[in-house]
Amino acid sequence: MIKIKRVYEKPSRDDGYRVLVDRLWPRGIKKEDLKFSEWPKEICPSTDLRKEFGHKPEKFSEFKTEFKKELKTAAAQEKLAELAERAQEQNVTLLYAARDEKINHAQVLKEVL
């Protein structure tokens, strides 16, 4: 099962394999304090795309389309396949820092997976 969770929420047993999906390290969190299993940058939105989106709701549809295009690279496809396979055996939780729980890249990744 694929789940999403803000990095600022406490970890739980249900999280299973925790994957940080932000390209930048989340503000206000020390690296030793964040419990995560991996940080695959190949499935994170590019810096240009992230800046263009700016978490503006009116740009989410365009962002979603462009992000899905970015996820078609061989490296991204390989990582997505690994995570999808892992999710068949245990929970995989995608960790993100965005404030908006509905309009963010983790939602797109969950949809793709």
Helices and strands as residue ranges (DSSP letters): E 2-6, G 13-15, E 17-20, G 41-43, H 47-53, G 57-59, H 60-70, H 74-89, E 92-96, H 105-112
